Amino acid sequence: MRIAVVSLFPSMLREAMAHGVIGRSLERGVVEVEYVDPRDYTDDAHRTVDDRPYGGGPGMVLKVEPLRAAVRAARVGQPEGTRVVLLGAQGSRFEQRKAREARDWPGLILVAGRYEGIDERFIEADVDEEWSIGDYVLTGGELPALVVIDAIARLMPGALGCAESALEESFADGLLEWPQYTRPAVVDGREVPEVLLSGDHAAIRRWRLQQSLGRTWLRRPELLERRGMTAEERTLLEEFKRATNAGRVEDPH
């Protein structure tokens, strides 16, 4: 998959993506990322990309012309069907389901906003979707761009050392992930749950599913409401609730 990022700070992105899973994915060609700086598409000596807002007010607004030219440059070599996504506080919430959907797009152009905002005419004419990574304000769209690329890239075949990792993580099935343990078997008197040492794969699967359901019920109940449950899952969750005195208790973790 090819991803282009339109950003005023490409070096910030380039350095961050040189490490970990994303860095290895870039080296293997699992995903390609290029950077386009709107300043390179200005026509004045100061490389001006912003101006004061009409109607007054604080801050500066990114201009249409440099952004539009940068997006056009980013489209060069991109396949037909490539979508342009603006990253900003007013966008729809970026979630795992959106990452899975975007993974299958032919290509993606991310526009990282800055300053007080972006001229609305650019958004209306040149942007397909707007995404937000959360209900808080950041200084720009570069950090959201890194989040989006990381979430999408790890879903690509060959990105992770174990293909099952992406299938068993939190939100992969609409649930939070179950608790994980490794050696030693006892830490500060806290033991690994016996079922995980049993070798009984059916029992382990059932325990993990129950823990995922229970943890989601405790921490993110709205996910369960949105997702729904099978008959087996309802039974497991009821057992979990009974084990916690059939009431909403504080999650011990």
N, C-alpha and C positions, 0 to 999 in steps of 0.2 A: 504494500500500500504506500502511496505517495502522500505525504502531508507537507503543506507549505504553511509557514507562519509569517504573517505580516506584522512586524513589530519594530518599534523604534529602538529596541535594545536587543538585537540578535545575539550579541556576544554573551549576554546573560543566559539565554536559552541554550546556546551551543555548549557552554561549559557545563551546565547542569545535566545535559543529556549525554555526556561522555562516560557516565558511570552506570554500574549495575545492569539490570535487565535491559534497559533502554540502550545503553552503550553497546551491549553485546548484540542486540537486535539490529542496530545500525551497522555494526561490523559484518554481520551475516547477511545483510540485505533483506531481512525480514520486513523492515519498514524503512522508507527513505524520508528524510526530513530536510527541507530547504528553508532558508530564511530570506525574507524580502523586507528591506527597510524603506518606508515611504519617503525618507529624506533623499533617497537616491532618485526620486522622481519629482523633484521640485525644480523650479526654473529661476530661482533667485540666489544671490550670493550667500544668503544666510540659511538656505535650505529650510525655509519656513513651512511647517506642517500644521500650524494652529493659528487661531485668531480669537479675538474677543467675541463673546456671544452677542447676537442681536438682542436688544431689549435690556441689556445691562446684566450685571450680576458678577459674582466672583469666578475666577478660573478662566481657562482657555478651552476652546473647542477644536477638535481635529477637523481639518478641512476636507472637502470632498475630493478635490483633484488629485492630491498625492496618494490618498488611500485607494481611489479608483484605479490609478495608474499602477500602483503596487499589486493590486489584485489581478489586473490584466497580465502583469508580468508573471505572477505566480501561476496563472492558468497555462502558460506556455509549457507544453509537454505533459500537461495533466490530461487524463482521459475524459471523454465525454461523460457527463453525469456527476462530475466533481462538484461538491457543495461548499458554499461559503458560510462559515459560522462566525458570528461576532460573539466574543466573550465579554460579558458585562453583567452588572447587578440586576438589570431588568429582564434578563433572559429566563427561560424555563429551566428548572432544576436539572442539572446533569447527573444522571444516575446510571447504574450498571446496565439497565436495559437499553439506554441510549448508547452506551459504549459498545454493546453487542450489535446494535443496529448500524452504528457508524463503521464498525469493523468491516462490514460487507459493502460499504460504499466504494465506488471506483477510485475516488480521491477526495481529499479534504483540504480546504484552505481555512485556517484559523486567523481571525483578525483580533489582535490584542489591543484593546482600547487603552487610552491614557487621558490624563488631565480631567477636565470637568465633564467631558463627553465627546460624542461624535455627531457631526452634522446629520440630522435626521434624514436628509435626502439621500445620503449614501446608504443608510440602513434600508430605506424603502426600495431603492433601485438595485443595490448590489449584494444584499445579504439574504441568504435563504433561511437561516435560523439564528436565534440568539440563545446562548446558554449561560447559566450562572452555576458556580460550584457551591454556592451557599449564601445565606442571608446575612452578609457582612460586606464591608467596603474595603477594597484593596487599592493600592496606588496604581495598579495597571493590570492588564490581562496576561502578562507573561507567566505568572505563577499558575493561573487557571489553565493556560496553554500547556504547561508541563504536566498538570494533573490529567488533563484530557488525553494527551499523547501517551502518558504512562498507562492509563486505564485501557486505552484501545490497543496499544502495542502488545501488552501482555496477553491479549486474547488471540493474537495472530499465531498460526501454526509455526512452531520452531522457536518461539520467543522464550518459553520457560523450559528448564531442564526436564521437567516432568509434565507431560500434557495434562495429567489429572489435577495438577495444582490449581489450574484456572477453573476447574469444574467444582472444586471442593471449598473454595474460598467464600467468605461472607458475601451475601447478596447474589451469588451465582444461581441459587434456587429461590431467591426472595427471602432467605433467612440469614441471620447472623451465624457465624461459624461456631462450632462446638469448641469446648476447652481443649487445648493441646498440652501434652506432657512429653518429656524426654528424660534420659538418665541424669541423675540417680533416681531410684524409685522412691526415696524418702528425702525430703528437704525440710528442715526445721520441724520435723515431726509430721509433716503433711505428706500423705502417701498418694501414689498414683491410684486412681480408681481400679478396683480389682478386675473389673470386666475387661479393661484394656490389656491386662496381663494373661487373660484366660485363653487366648488363641481361638475363641469362638467368634468367627467372623460375623455370623448372623446377630449374635448378641451385641457385638461391638457396633454394628451398623445401627441397630435399634437404639442403643444408648446414645450414639452420636446424634441421631435424628432427634431424639427426645431432648437432648441438651440444647441443640440448635433452636428447637421450638420454644423451650423454656426460656432461654436467654433472649430470644426475640420478644417473647411475651413480657418479660421483665423490662427490657431496655427500649424496644421499638415496637410497641403493640400495633401501631398503625400499619406496619409491614404485613402483619398477619391479616388484618382486615382487608388489605388490598389484594393479598395473594390468595387467601382461601386455604383450606386444608382438606386432605383426604380423610377417610374414616379412620385409617390407622393413625394418622397424625393427630386427629382429635383425641383418640384414646390415649396416646402417649402424652399429650399435653395435659389432659386431665390427671393422669398419674403423676406428672411433674407437679401440678398444682396441689394435689393431695400430699405429696411429699414435702411441700413447703407450707403446710398447714392450711391448704386450700384458700390462701389469701395472697394479696400482693405484698410481698416482703422485699426488703432491700436486697439487691443482688450482692452476694458476698464477694464478688470480684469487681 
